[in-house]
Amino acid sequence: MISVGSTVGNYKVISRLGAGAMATVYLAEHPRINKKVAIKVISPELATSKEMVSRFFTEARAASQINHENVVDILDFGQSPDGDNFMIMEYLDGQTVSSRIRGAGRLDAGAALHITGQIVDALMAAHAQGVVHRDLKPDNIFLIRKLNTSDYVKILDFGLAKLLGSGSGEQNHRTSSGSVLGTPHFMAPEQCEGKANVDGRADLYSVGCILYQKR
């Protein structure tokens, strides 16, 4: 079981950063070079679900496939000797767009457009690689300090991503019960309707919703 104090690859887990419905994220560090990373581990109760494990793998594959500076970098992916599925990601020190809005209220036009421009750049790279995010929202846009700005974007959470032309089949966007996955306030109408031909235009719709909220 991966937990505080355990070792994953070359990294020692030093603290828990947070937990969600699907996974827990830990802060870990390489003991010799002091490099910090984040380790995301699928929840034990979901580890027996083929759908959830497949979605977890899709998240790692999608983010690494894009290879863009505004997308969180996936360093490794694997399974521990105890059967825990994990991915090792770059460690980000900052806040989500939703946290920024809660703390500062509406963003000024310059900041909102600066953030949005980076999101669009990352989406252009993602769509060129056949990756549709399908769950863009302020909670999945992380802001860090880099290149003399505190509004450097990192897009997170590709757990609902759709891989087009991947050769392995497209990920189903419905659960076994037929409910549509995503965040309704930021979903394009065709995604809310559960249509099968959702593409990059749905992500752009979500960007418009995010920009509206920021302003």
C-alpha positions in Angstrom: 0.0 0.0 0.0 1.4 3.4 -1.0 1.4 5.7 1.9 3.5 8.3 3.7 6.9 6.8 4.4 6.8 4.3 1.5 9.0 4.3 -1.5 7.7 4.5 -5.1 10.5 4.0 -7.7 13.3 6.3 -6.6 11.0 8.6 -4.6 10.1 8.6 -0.9 6.6 9.6 0.0 6.7 12.5 2.5 3.2 13.8 2.8 -0.4 13.6 1.5 -1.4 16.6 -0.7 -5.0 15.7 -1.1 -7.6 13.2 -2.1 -10.6 13.0 -4.4 -13.2 10.5 -5.4 -10.9 8.7 -7.7 -7.4 9.1 -6.3 -5.0 10.3 -3.6 -2.1 12.6 -4.4 1.1 12.5 -2.4 4.2 14.7 -2.3 7.4 12.6 -2.7 11.1 13.4 -3.0 14.2 11.8 -4.4 16.4 11.3 -1.4 19.7 12.0 -3.1 18.9 14.9 -5.5 16.0 16.4 -3.5 13.7 16.5 -6.6 10.1 16.8 -5.6 7.3 15.1 -7.5 3.6 14.4 -7.0 2.4 10.8 -7.0 -1.2 10.1 -7.9 -2.6 6.7 -6.7 -5.9 5.3 -7.7 -8.3 4.7 -4.7 -8.2 1.1 -3.5 -12.0 0.7 -3.8 -11.7 1.6 -7.5 -8.6 -0.5 -8.3 -10.8 -3.5 -9.1 -12.8 -1.6 -11.7 -11.5 -2.1 -15.2 -13.2 1.1 -16.3 -11.5 3.2 -13.6 -8.1 1.7 -14.1 -8.5 2.2 -17.9 -9.4 5.8 -17.3 -6.4 6.3 -15.0 -4.2 4.9 -17.7 -5.8 7.2 -20.3 -5.1 10.2 -18.1 -1.4 9.3 -17.9 -1.2 8.5 -21.6 -3.1 11.6 -22.8 -1.0 14.1 -20.8 2.3 12.6 -21.7 1.2 12.3 -25.4 0.6 16.1 -25.7 4.1 17.1 -24.5 3.3 20.8 -24.0 4.7 23.2 -21.4 1.2 24.2 -20.2 0.1 20.6 -19.5 1.2 18.8 -16.4 4.2 16.6 -17.1 3.8 12.8 -16.5 7.2 11.3 -15.5 6.3 7.7 -14.9 3.4 5.3 -14.6 3.1 1.9 -13.1 1.9 -0.5 -10.5 3.5 -1.2 -7.1 4.3 -4.7 -5.8 1.1 -4.4 -3.8 -1.0 -3.7 -6.9 -1.4 0.0 -6.5 -1.7 1.9 -9.8 0.2 5.2 -9.7 1.5 7.9 -11.9 4.4 10.2 -11.0 3.9 13.8 -12.1 5.8 17.1 -11.8 5.2 18.8 -8.5 3.3 22.1 -8.9 3.4 24.8 -6.2 0.5 27.2 -6.8 -3.3 27.4 -6.9 -6.2 26.5 -9.2 -8.0 29.2 -11.1 -11.1 28.5 -8.9 -9.0 29.3 -5.8 -7.6 32.4 -7.4 -11.1 33.6 -8.2 -12.4 32.9 -4.7 -9.5 34.8 -3.2 -9.3 37.8 -5.6 -12.8 37.9 -7.1 -13.1 38.7 -10.8 -9.7 38.8 -12.6 -8.8 41.9 -14.6 -9.0 41.6 -18.4 -5.3 41.3 -18.9 -4.9 38.4 -16.4 -8.0 36.6 -17.7 -6.8 36.8 -21.3 -3.2 35.8 -20.4 -4.5 32.7 -18.7 -7.0 31.9 -21.4 -4.3 32.3 -24.1 -2.1 29.6 -22.5 -5.1 27.2 -22.1 -5.8 27.6 -25.8 -2.2 27.1 -26.8 -2.2 23.8 -24.8 -5.5 22.7 -26.4 -4.1 23.3 -29.9 -1.3 20.9 -29.0 -3.6 18.4 -27.4 -6.1 18.4 -30.3 -3.2 18.1 -32.8 -2.3 14.9 -30.9 -5.9 13.6 -31.0 -6.6 14.3 -27.3 -9.8 15.9 -26.2 -9.8 16.8 -22.5 -13.6 16.8 -21.9 -13.5 18.1 -18.3 -12.0 21.6 -18.5 -13.0 23.8 -15.6 -11.4 26.2 -13.1 -10.5 23.4 -10.7 -8.4 21.7 -13.5 -6.4 24.8 -14.4 -3.4 25.3 -12.1 -1.4 28.5 -11.8 2.2 28.5 -10.8 5.0 31.0 -10.7 7.3 30.7 -13.7 9.0 33.0 -16.2 8.4 36.0 -14.1 4.6 35.4 -13.8 2.4 33.8 -11.2 -0.2 33.0 -13.8 1.7 30.3 -15.7 -0.9 27.7 -16.7 -0.7 23.9 -16.1 -3.8 21.9 -17.3 -4.5 19.0 -15.0 -6.7 15.9 -14.8 -7.1 14.1 -18.1 -9.1 11.3 -16.5 -12.0 11.9 -18.9 -9.9 12.5 -22.0 -10.8 11.0 -25.3 -8.0 9.7 -27.5 -8.9 10.1 -31.2 -7.3 7.8 -33.7 -5.2 6.1 -30.9 -5.6 2.6 -32.3 -6.8 1.4 -29.0 -10.4 2.5 -29.3 -12.0 5.6 -27.9 -12.8 5.9 -24.2 -16.5 5.6 -23.5 -18.0 8.9 -22.1 -20.7 7.1 -20.2 -20.7 5.0 -17.1 -22.3 1.6 -17.1 -25.5 3.2 -15.8 -25.6 5.5 -18.8 -24.9 8.8 -16.9 -22.8 11.3 -18.7 -19.4 12.1 -17.1 -18.1 15.7 -16.8 -19.0 19.0 -15.1 -22.3 20.2 -16.4 -21.7 24.0 -15.9 -18.7 23.8 -18.3 -19.8 21.1 -20.7 -20.8 21.7 -24.3 -24.4 20.8 -25.2 -23.4 17.8 -27.3 -21.4 16.4 -24.4 -24.4 16.9 -22.0 -26.6 15.1 -24.5 -24.1 12.1 -24.5 -23.4 12.3 -28.2 -20.6 10.1 -29.4 -18.9 12.5 -31.8 -17.6 14.9 -29.1 -14.4 16.5 -30.4 -12.1 19.5 -29.7 -14.9 22.0 -30.1 -16.3 20.8 -26.8 -13.1 21.9 -25.1 -13.3 25.3 -26.7 -16.8 25.7 -25.4 -15.5 24.9 -21.9 -12.8 27.6 -22.3 -15.5 30.1 -23.0 -17.3 29.1 -19.8 -14.1 29.4 -17.8 -13.3 32.9 -19.3 -16.9 34.0 -18.5 -16.4 33.0 -14.9 -13.0 34.7 -14.6 -14.6 37.9 -15.7 
